[in-house]
Amino acid sequence: MLVKKMVISIFIMFFFLSNPLLKSQAVRLATSDRLWMASIRSSIKGSSQSIRTKGRSIINSLKPGASGALKLYGENWFLLDDLTYLRSSSQVIDHIASNPEQIIGMDSYGTFLANTFTGGVSYKKPFAWKAFLGGRYFIARVKLISFPSEPSMFMGRTDKWIMPIIGGGMEASLCKRFTFEFSGDIGLDKNYLNLQITPLITWKITKSGAADIGYRFMYVQHRDSTLVAKSKFNGIFIGVRLMF
């Protein structure tokens, strides 16, 4: 199923580039690397043999993340591959209702990886804008360890999925060396929902180098027969960009 969805997403992406006018344009390469201080808030609501919760947050932390991107582009088209990595850990402590002096706790660890493939078009009239299609591949791992039970109770889960996405954005020049850019995309599948919004300011330092500062918000929801898992990632990022 994952392979089938990936093939469909790649086909949609290259459909954007089938216009003969795009083939005669010069191809350029750009790379970007960013450090993302993300506030991560996740919750699980559901019931199964291994986990029973009531929707309270299990992860709420501020952790550094990283992303890197590779972009091929011409005058009014582009192909983009973006990889984002985040890791979080936190601890939840609560009191047992029947015995307020007794506590129960849970250590939680989360790893999140998203790889996004998109292809799209960009034009400068009547203003600078872009539109794109593609796919986003997720790997999400959650590990929960409860205490003070002996031995500690452990529950781990790994989810992998890919979904088609559609998005767009705009760009405006603030002055000679600074530009403002806003982009967003949404992905929707049978069991998954994903939303991402990114405003940023770019400082063009040289002809082939630039620096970015911006804000990134990502929402991921997974729903199946046993649980509903929701995660929000948001925070400020800084990065560098090289054009060849």
C-alpha positions, 0 to 999 in steps of 0.5 A, spaced: 500 500 500 505 504 501 509 503 495 502 504 491 501 511 494 508 513 493 507 511 485 501 515 485 504 521 488 510 521 484 506 521 478 502 527 480 508 530 481 511 529 474 504 531 471 506 538 473 512 538 469 509 535 463 508 542 460 513 542 454 515 550 455 518 547 462 523 543 458 527 548 455 529 552 461 535 552 465 536 547 471 539 550 477 540 547 484 539 549 491 540 546 498 538 548 505 539 546 512 535 549 518 535 548 526 528 548 528 526 549 536 520 545 536 514 545 541 511 538 541 505 536 544 502 530 543 496 526 545 493 519 545 485 517 546 483 510 545 483 503 548 486 497 546 489 491 550 496 495 551 494 502 552 488 505 555 488 513 556 483 519 556 486 524 551 491 527 556 497 529 553 503 524 554 508 529 550 509 536 552 516 539 551 521 544 547 526 540 543 531 541 537 529 538 530 533 539 524 531 539 516 534 539 510 532 540 503 534 539 496 531 543 490 531 543 482 528 548 479 527 552 473 524 559 471 517 557 473 518 550 475 521 546 481 522 539 484 523 539 492 525 533 497 525 536 504 527 531 510 525 533 517 527 530 524 524 531 531 525 527 537 522 528 544 522 526 551 517 527 557 514 525 564 507 525 566 506 524 573 499 523 576 495 521 583 491 515 584 484 517 585 483 512 590 489 513 594 492 521 593 498 519 596 500 514 591 503 516 584 503 513 578 507 516 572 509 515 565 516 516 561 514 518 554 519 518 548 517 520 541 521 520 534 518 523 528 521 523 521 517 526 515 520 526 508 516 530 503 517 530 495 513 535 491 513 538 484 510 544 482 510 551 478 511 558 480 510 564 477 511 572 478 505 575 475 500 578 477 505 576 483 510 571 486 506 565 487 507 557 487 503 551 487 505 544 488 503 537 489 506 531 491 507 526 497 509 526 504 512 519 508 512 519 515 515 514 520 513 516 527 515 512 533 512 512 541 515 509 547 511 509 553 514 506 560 510 506 566 512 507 573 513 505 579 511 498 577 516 492 578 518 491 572 516 497 569 510 496 564 513 498 557 509 499 550 512 501 544 509 503 537 511 505 530 507 507 524 509 508 517 505 512 512 505 516 506 499 521 503 498 525 497 499 533 499 497 539 495 499 546 497 501 553 495 505 559 497 507 566 495 513 571 496 513 578 497 520 583 496 521 587 503 527 591 500 533 589 496 536 583 500 530 581 504 524 577 502 517 574 505 515 568 503 509 564 506 507 557 504 502 551 506 500 544 505 495 539 507 494 532 506 488 527 507 488 520 507 483 515 510 486 514 517 491 520 517 490 528 516 496 533 516 497 540 515 503 545 515 504 552 515 511 556 514 512 563 514 519 566 513 524 571 512 530 570 507 536 575 507 540 574 501 547 575 503 550 573 496 548 571 489 549 564 491 548 564 499 542 566 503 539 566 511 532 564 513 528 565 519 521 563 520 516 559 524 513 552 522 507 549 524 505 542 523 499 538 525 498 530 524 492 526 526 492 518 526 485 515 527 484 507 527 479 502 530 483 503 537 486 510 538 486 517 535 493 520 536 494 527 535 501 531 535 502 539 534 509 541 532 511 549 532 517 553 533 522 558 530 527 555 525 533 558 523 537 556 516 542 557 511 541 556 503 546 555 498 544 556 490 548 553 484 
